[in-house]
């Protein structure tokens, strides 16, 4: 694997992460992941990635905007900007790579001798995360989920690192600022950065396999505010609208489909719901006499995420309910 862009030379540089990939249509071919490095000299390093999943678009939009406007003269330290980290998946508009079927966000720390996605994860883990002080990994709901727009930090056992990550999420100043203890971070970019001691912030901004003017603006403004907060790029933006705290740490807030069928939603994104309230009916598609199965709220709170497609499969995440904790 080769990085074709200099990391330590002052200025603004463009290149690729180049991964050899011999395929039927390209015997000596490569997977090329575009990278921009903006180096303003001494200071901290921010690693900013989008399209870890290829069907999520707010991150690529925000990072491409920053690439357009960023200059070394306004940068204290270094920006490593990767708008389409999982480039094969991004080009195919899929969550996982069409080359090997691997989910990049379940492949860390990766393998130097594994598949294309596993080797990409190993390169990012060993060569880019290792350089970074701040890591921002943009996510949204992709084709199957839609989220309230939130910046998110994980609840960590190291209180000093936990405080840094929580402050970074607050600095992003999305409409919601969420806290979550990851149920299982096996293979995730998040866990790789956090175990390396980095300040890490992620997002869930919209979804449904698209972007909107609002979601794009939230991503762009949040990225610039977070970088300014860390003294890496720009100056602090004007005072944002107040963000509301959102606690997603309760496992009871996650609701999964216990059967497949046609999803009939009864509650919408952003609704306040009560424990025991029906959230949706699932109706069998082949048996018209079969009674619907009802998804019932396991707890009260704010409906923070919802399943998007009109059909749902057994085991799909249908809804996420969190606690609205008020202004942060």
N, C-alpha and C positions, 0 to 999 in steps of 0.2 A: 504494500500500500504506500502511496505517495501523497504528500500535501504539496501542491504546486504553487502555493502562495506563501511569501515570507511572513513570518510571525514577528520578527524582531527588528525589521527595518522601518524607520519612521515613514509615515505616508499612508496612502489609501491604495490597497492592492486587491486584485481579483485573481482567483484561481479555483482549484478543485481539490477535493479528496478523490483520488483516483484508485479504484479497486479493480485489479485484473479479474475478468469474468469471461471465460471461454464458453461460448454457446454455439448452437447450431447455425445461427445467423451471423456470428462474428467470432472466428476462431481465436484471434488474439485481441478480443475486445476488452472494454473496461466499463464499469459503472462510474459515472462522473457526478459528484455532488458539489454544486457551486458553493464557494466560500468567499466572503469579503472580510478583509482585516483592515481596521482603521487604527493606526498606531500613532498616538500623540506623544510618546515618550514615557517617562517614568510615571508609575501609578498602577492602580489595580487593573485586573483583567476581567471583563464580562464575556461569558460565552452565552450567546442567545440563539436558540434553535426553534424552528417551526416545522410543521409537517412530520413530526415523529410518527404520527399516523397520517397517511396520505390523503384522507378525506376530511381534513380539518384545515380551515383557510384563514382564520383571523391572524394566526402567527405569521404565515408567509406575507400577508398584506402589511402587517406592522413592520416586519423586518425589512421588506423591500422599501418601504417608506424611509426607514432609518438609513438604509444604504444610499438612497438618493440624496439625502440631506446632510449626512454626517461628514465632517471634515476633521483632519488630524489637529487643526488649530483649536478646535472646540473640544477635543478629547484629551482627558487626563488619564493616561494609561492606554488600554488597548480594548478594542471591540472585536470579537470573533463572531461573525454574523453568518448563520447558516439558515436561510429561509425554508429550504426543502430538505431536511435532514434525511428522510427516507425517500430519496429521489425516485426510485422505481415505483413505490406505492403512490407517490404524489402524481406522477405522470399517468398512472392507471386509475386514480381517484379511488383507491382502496385502502383499507385500514392496514393490511399486511402486504408484504412485498410479493408481487406476482412472480418474482424469480424463484423464491424458495418457500413461500407461504409463511415466513416467520414474522412475528410481531416484534418490531424493533424495540418497543417499550416493554418487552418481556425477554430480551436477549442479553442484557448487561450482566456481568462485565464483558461478555462476548468471548470469542475464541479466535485466535490468530490462524487456526487451521480449519475453521468451520465454514458454514455457508456464507454467502455474500453479506447477509444481514448480520450474522454473528461476527464477521470480521469487521464490519463497519462499527458495531457496538464496541468491539475491542479497541479500535483506533480512537474512537471518541473517549472511551474510558481512560486509556493509558496516556494519550497525547494531548487531549483538549481539556477534559475535566481537570486533569492534573495541573494545568496552567492557570485555571480560573480561580478568582476570588468570589465572584457572583455568577450563578448559573440560572438562566431563565428558560424554561421549557414550556412553550405555548401549547395548550390543548383546548379543544372544544368538543362538542358531542359527536362529531362525525355524522354518518348517515343514519345512525340508529338512536341517538339521544339528542335532547335539547336541554340546555342548562340555563338557569338564571346566570347573568354575567358576573363571574367571580374571579378574584385572585385568591390563591390558596397556599397555605403553608401546612406542613405536617407537624403534629405534636411529637417532639423528640425528647429522648431521655436526657440528653445533654442540654441543661438549662441555658447555657450561654449561646449555643448554636440555635436552640429553639427560639430564643429572643431575637437573634439576628434574622432568622427566616421569617418570623412573624412580622417584624418591622418592615422587611422588604415587601411582604404581601400588603401591608397597610399603605406603604408608599405608592404602590401601584394604583390604589384608590379606585378600584372597580366599584360598581354599584353595590356589590356584596364582597366581603372579605371573609373567607371561610377558613376554618380549622378542622383538621381531619387526622385521625391516627390511621395510617394505611393498614388495611386488614392483612395484606400480603404484598410486600414490595419485591418479591422474588423477580429478578430480571429487569427491574424498572430503572430508567434513567434517574428518577427521583432518588431511589435508594443508593445508587452508585455515587451520586453527587453528595448526598447527605453523609454517607459513610466515609467519604473523603474529607469531611469537615467543612464543606463549602456552604455559603449562603445560597439557599435554593428557594425559588418561588416558581409556581406553576399557575395555570389558569384553567378554567372551564368557561368559555365565552360563547354562548349560543350553541349552534350545531345544526342538525337537520341536513347536513351535507352541503351547506352553503354559508354565505356571510350576508350581513345587512349593513346599511350605512351606520347604524348604531353600534353593532358589534365591532366593525372595523375601527370606528373612532375610539371605542373603549380600549381596544388593543394598542392602537398607536399612542394614545395619550398615556396609558398605563406604562408602556415600555419607556417612554421618555421620562416620566416622573420617577420610575424606579432607578434608571441610570443617573438622573440628576441627584436623587437622594444619596446615592453611593459616591457622588463626586466624580463620576467617570465621563459623563457626556452632558453638555448643556447646563442650563441653570434651572432651578425649580420652576415648574409651571405655575400658572395662576391657580388659586385655591379651587380644588375640584368640589363637585357636589358631595355631600356627606355619604360615606360608605356605611353599610349596615353589616354588623357581625352575623355570621352564619356558622353554627356549630353542626358539623356533619359527623361527629365522632361516635354517635350511637348506632351500633349495628342494626338496631330495630328500625332505623330509618330507611333501610334498603329493602325494597320489595321486588320479588322475582316472580315471573309467571310460573304457575304450577300446571299449566296446560297450554296447548297451542290453539290459535284461532283468530277470529276477527276481534280487534280491540275496540271496545266502546268506552271512551274516556268519560268519567263523571266529574273529574276535578282537573283544573288546568294549572299550568306553570305559574308560580307566584301565589296560588291560593293558600289561604290558611285553612287547615283541615283539623278535624278532631279524631282522637283515637276511636276506632270502630267505624269510621265513616267509609262508605263505599267509594273507591277510587276509580274503578273500571269494571265492566263486565267483559269476559272473554267468551265468545260464542263459537261453537264448533261450526266448521264450514261445510262439512259433508252431511252431518246429521241435523236436520232442521227441527227435530223433536227434542234434541238434547237441551236440557236447561243450561243457561249461562253459568259460568263460574265467576264469582265476584272476588276481586282483589280489595281487601279491607285494610284501612290504615292501621298499622301495628302501633302507632304512636301519633300524637298530635304534633302540629308544627307547620312549617312553611314548605310547600311543595317546590323543591329546588331543581328537580330534573324529571324528565318524562321520556318514555319510549316514543319514537317518532313514527316508524312505519305503521300502516293500518293493520297489518298482520303481525302477530307476535308468536314466538316459539317458546316451547317449554324451556325454562331456565333463563330467558331473557330478563334483563333488568327493566322493570316496568316504571317504577317511580323511586325517587329518593326524597325523604322528608328530613328537614333539619330544624334546628331551633334558631329563630330570629332573635339575636341577642341585643339588637339595637345599635346605635351609632358606635363606630370604632375610632 
